[in-house]
């Protein structure tokens, strides 16, 4: 089964004379059949970390492994087993929803029953009324559903999802969350980023607290729940941030 392993990952940006340490030497693993959540505020380095793991951005130092594949040395091979959900939409505005689903689902999957899977996902995401609409006319929430749909259709071994519930109302977010829990049961390796504490607690087997490019704490959900007996999740979050 596939897994994710990163070692001493670093990414720095220069702004004028100032060096920004967006990701400053972090290491962790995500096992198959596990959901790992990177939890942190905006600007913590979550998106930069996920882009490097997905092969979208090259790190300045460190290693990324997708299964046994070195992402830096063999990016094309590693990307073939990854499904990546970016934080920005990245959609083609003039395409109809159904056109986007057919094109990108065919890129990810060559299954004979692909058309049936597309239809099932359209119904599950409750976007049947929008399939003939151009993407540029969709709400933010429906754009997010369309963006995640090809991953639901193809079910790659490794999923890297940046803010998967972005722009979604509670019922729509629940659809995505339930889907991720189903994929976990199928043995998929799932890494998500979020700034929503309750979502990390609900979905993740393990949570990494990321602040200012540093991974300050990684804990099992059960460990977190024990801490919550006397504290709120918000208080735990603030304590870790200020350590």
N, C-alpha and C positions, 0 to 999 in steps of 0.2 A: 504493500500500500504506500501511497505517496505521503510526503511530509514536507514541512517547511523548516529550515534551520538557518538562522542568521548569526554571524559571528563578528563582533566588534564593528558594526556597521556605522559609517560616518559619512556625512554630507555637509559641506560648508559652502556658504555663499558670501560674496564680497559686496558690500554696499558702501561705495566710496572707499574710505580707509578702514571701515569697520568690517570685521569678520563675524558673520552670523553662523553659529554652530547649530544648524537646523536639526541634525541627528548626530549625537555625540558619543559614539562608541557603544551601541546597544547590542545585546545578544539575547535570543530566546528561541524556542522551538514550538512548533505546532504539530501535534500528532494527527494521524489519520483517525477519523471518528471523533474529532474534537472541534469545538468552537473556541477560539482564542480571541479575546477582545482587547484592543488597544484603547484605553480610556484616557482622555486628556482634554484640556480646554483647547479652544481655537489657537493655532500657532504653536502647539506643543511639538509638532514634527510628525504627526500621524500620517498625513497625506504623503509627505516626502518619503517616509519609511515604506509605505505601501507601494509607491511608484518604483522604488528601487527593488523591492522584492518581486514585483511584477515585470521587471525588465524594461520599464518605461524610462527610467533615469539611472545613470551609472553612479555608483557610490565613489567617494574619494578614497575610501579604505574599507576593508572588511570583506566578508564572504556571504553569499546567498546560495543556498542549496534548495532545489525543488526535487524532492526525492534524492536520488544520487547525482542529479545533474547540477553542475556548477553554472548558475545563471550568468555569471560574468563571462565565462569562457564559452558557453554554449547557449546563448539566449534564445535562438530560434527553436532549438529542441525543447528547452524548458517551457517556453510560452505555449507549446502545443498542448500541454496538460493543465494550463491555467485558464480560469475564467476571471476576468478583472472588471470590476465595476468602479469607474472613476467618480470623483466627487463632483466634477462638472459634467454637464449632460453629454456633450460629445455626440449629439444626434444630428442627423441631416434634416434640417427644418422643412424642406420641400417634399420630402418623401411622405407617402401615406404610411400610417402605422403598419398595415398589413404588408406593404412593400419592405419596410425596414425589417420586420420579423422574418420574412422569407429569405431576404438576402443574408442577414447576419446569422440566422439559424443554420443556413446551408454552409456558411463558413466554419461554424463550430462543429457541425454534426452531419454525417452522411447516412443516417439511419433510414431504413425503408419506410418506417412509420412516422417520419418527420412531420408530415402535414397534420396527422392526427394529434401529435404532441403539441404543435402550434395551436391547434383549435382548443385543446384542453387548457393550455396556459392562458389563452385569451379569456376563457370563461373563468378560470380560477382568479385571475387578476381583475376581473370585472371590467374589462375594457372592450367588450363586444360592441358597445355603442359608438366606439371611437375608431374602429379599424379602418374606415375609409376617410378618416380625417387626416389632414396634413399635420405633421408633428409640430410645426410652428404655431398651430392653433390650440395645442393642448395646455392644460393647467400644469403647474410645476409638479404636482403629485402624479398626474397621469404620465408625464414625461419620465418620471422616475420608474414607474411601473414598466413602461415600454423599454427602458434601458436595461432593466434587470431581466426582462422576459427571455432573451436568447440564452442566458445562463440557466434559467429554469428549464428551458427546452433541451439544452445539450447536456447539462449536469456533468461538467468536467470534474476530474479527480480533485483538483485544488481550486478553491474559490478565495479571491482576495477582494473584499468589498469595502469601499470607502464610504462611510455614512449611508448604509443601505436603506435607512428609513427617512432619508432627507426629503422634506416637503410632503410627507405622507400624513394623513390623518390617522387616528388611532385604529380604526378598522382595517385600513389599507396596510398600515405597519404590521398589524397582527398577521395578515396574509403572508407577508414576506418573512416574518419571524417563524411562523409555523412551517413554512417551506424550508428554512434553514435547519430547523430541528429535524425535519424529515431526512434531509441530506446528511446530517450528522449520523443518523441511524444507519444510513447506507455506507458509512465508512469514509465519507468525504473529509478532506482537510480544509477547514474554514477559518480564515482570518478576517476579522472586521475591525474597522475603526469607528469610534463613536464618542461623542461628548455627552451622551445621555446615560446617566448612571443607572437608571432603572432598566434600560435596554441591555446594558452590559451584564447586569445582575441576572436578568431573565434568561438570556441566551447562552452566556459563556460558561464553559467548564473552568477556564482560567482567565484571569484579568491582569493585564499589564498596565500599570499607572505610568503614563508618559508625561513629563513636564520639561519644558525648555530643552528638548532633544535628548533627555536622559530618562532611562527606564528606572524609576525609583523603587518600584516594588512589583513583584509578580506573585499572585496568590490564587489558590484554589477557591472555587465558589463557596465550598463548605467552610473554609477558613474565614472567608468574608462574612458569611452568615453568622458564624459564632461571634465575630467582632460586633455584628449588628445587634446582638442581644442587648447591649447597653448603649449603643451609639446609632445614630442615623448614618446611612450611606453617604450623605452629603458631608457629615462631620469627618468620617473616615477619609473621604476624598481630600478635604482641606488639610487634614493632618499629614497625609502623605505628601501633598504638594509643598507643605512648609517644612518638611524634614530636612 
